[in-house]
Amino acid sequence: MATYSLGSSDPEIARLDAQAEFLRAPTRVLLEASGIGPGMRVLDLGTGLGHVAAAVAELVGPHGEVVGLDVDPRMLEVARTRTEHLPQVRFVEGDVARWREDRSFDAVVGRLILFHLPDPVGVLRHHQQALRPGGRVVVLDYDIGGLRSEPGDPLTDRMAALILAAFRAAGADPTIGSRLEPLLAEAGVEDVEGFAIARYLASDDPVGPAMLSGVVRSLAPVMVAHGLATEAELGLDTLATRAAASLRSTGSVLVPPTLAGAWGRAGLSRR
Ligand SMILES: C[S@@+](CC[C@H](N)C(=O)[O-])C[C@H]1O[C@@H](n2cnc3c(N)ncnc32)[C@H](O)[C@@H]1O
């Protein structure tokens, strides 16, 4: 199993919460389009703090069930406390590459997890075999290649390039969102379709600089260890303020990573 490059420290938990709030509406749109609906039994891969598990719980309703799977016990502890009001949700600790339960699922979903896996197609094949025939496979992931400023702010664009390089240095695949449909097809999923959702943040919107500096902070140890940047260049304590000023002075819109979704029918399920 590859090491998860961002960890589960308190600042990382706060960053995931902010990111989840930012992704709440696009995630809901993509999950609804994917065919997740009332009464389904759904597995959420790499559930983290349980944000997707909670969104799926709303769609499956009280007669459905959601199992959130993650390798990090600290994340799961937080997820459990936050979903106490949702009796249809439970969490289990395990590696998505190996974990399997005897009872079949109606759907498997995963947001921002394929990104971190050394063998995403192998994991998709593994979980399709635990779906009922015709069950849904649904993946949501980032295309960080979309991250940039328009018409152009040098500081933001330098940080965007560093973020891409650091994820790659850590063994992650930061543009996997652009290839979700072919990956599902390669894994044997049938009738694959999907779409992506982009956002555009005004030059005076504080959300963009906060997100940018948050992810740079989480990746800073990787950047420094791989010689991509020095701590002095990153200047973490002032990065959000400098990025905000730089975006304003260049009148640039910040284009955050695109959230892509793809889904289809299990082609390898137990028959
Ligand atoms: C970026 S977070 C995404 C969390 C959540 N899916 C979301 O969208 O908010 C990635 C999560 O995947 C988990 N993870 C990474 N590799 C894993 C593996 N091999 N098995 C299980 N969980 C894994 C990490 O612990 C982390 O909680």
The ligand as an SDF file (V2000), in Angstrom:
LIG
                    3D

 27 29  0  0  0  0  0  0  0  0999 V2000
   -8.1540   12.8110    0.2750 C   0  0  0  0  0  0  0  0  0  0  0  0
   -8.8290   11.7690    1.4670 S   0  0  0  0  0  0  0  0  0  0  0  0
  -10.4710   11.6580    0.8340 C   0  0  0  0  0  0  0  0  0  0  0  0
  -11.4740   11.3870    1.8910 C   0  0  0  0  0  0  0  0  0  0  0  0
  -12.9300   11.3390    1.3990 C   0  0  0  0  0  0  0  0  0  0  0  0
  -13.1450   10.2940    0.4240 N   0  0  0  0  0  0  0  0  0  0  0  0
  -13.3620   12.6770    0.8210 C   0  0  0  0  0  0  0  0  0  0  0  0
  -13.5290   12.7960   -0.3770 O   0  0  0  0  0  0  0  0  0  0  0  0
  -13.5220   13.6140    1.6060 O   0  0  0  0  0  0  0  0  0  0  0  0
   -8.2000   10.1530    1.0960 C   0  0  0  0  0  0  0  0  0  0  0  0
   -8.5340    9.1130    2.1400 C   0  0  0  0  0  0  0  0  0  0  0  0
   -8.1450    7.8310    1.6300 O   0  0  0  0  0  0  0  0  0  0  0  0
   -7.5800    7.0750    2.6800 C   0  0  0  0  0  0  0  0  0  0  0  0
   -6.7280    6.0440    2.0680 N   0  0  0  0  0  0  0  0  0  0  0  0
   -5.6090    6.2240    1.3280 C   0  0  0  0  0  0  0  0  0  0  0  0
   -5.1280    5.0370    0.9120 N   0  0  0  0  0  0  0  0  0  0  0  0
   -5.9810    4.0850    1.3930 C   0  0  0  0  0  0  0  0  0  0  0  0
   -6.0240    2.6600    1.3000 C   0  0  0  0  0  0  0  0  0  0  0  0
   -5.1050    1.9840    0.6110 N   0  0  0  0  0  0  0  0  0  0  0  0
   -7.0460    1.9990    1.9100 N   0  0  0  0  0  0  0  0  0  0  0  0
   -7.9950    2.6790    2.6140 C   0  0  0  0  0  0  0  0  0  0  0  0
   -7.9990    4.0310    2.7290 N   0  0  0  0  0  0  0  0  0  0  0  0
   -7.0060    4.7240    2.1330 C   0  0  0  0  0  0  0  0  0  0  0  0
   -6.8270    8.0810    3.5320 C   0  0  0  0  0  0  0  0  0  0  0  0
   -6.6300    7.5990    4.8470 O   0  0  0  0  0  0  0  0  0  0  0  0
   -7.7840    9.2710    3.4630 C   0  0  0  0  0  0  0  0  0  0  0  0
   -8.7080    9.2430    4.5210 O   0  0  0  0  0  0  0  0  0  0  0  0
  1  2  1  0
  2  3  1  0
  2 10  1  0
  3  4  1  0
  4  5  1  0
  5  6  1  0
  5  7  1  0
  7  8  2  0
  7  9  1  0
 10 11  1  0
 11 12  1  0
 11 26  1  0
 12 13  1  0
 13 14  1  0
 13 24  1  0
 14 15  1  0
 14 23  1  0
 15 16  2  0
 16 17  1  0
 17 18  1  0
 17 23  2  0
 18 19  1  0
 18 20  2  0
 20 21  1  0
 21 22  2  0
 22 23  1  0
 24 25  1  0
 24 26  1  0
 26 27  1  0
M  CHG  2   2   1   9  -1
M  END
$$$$
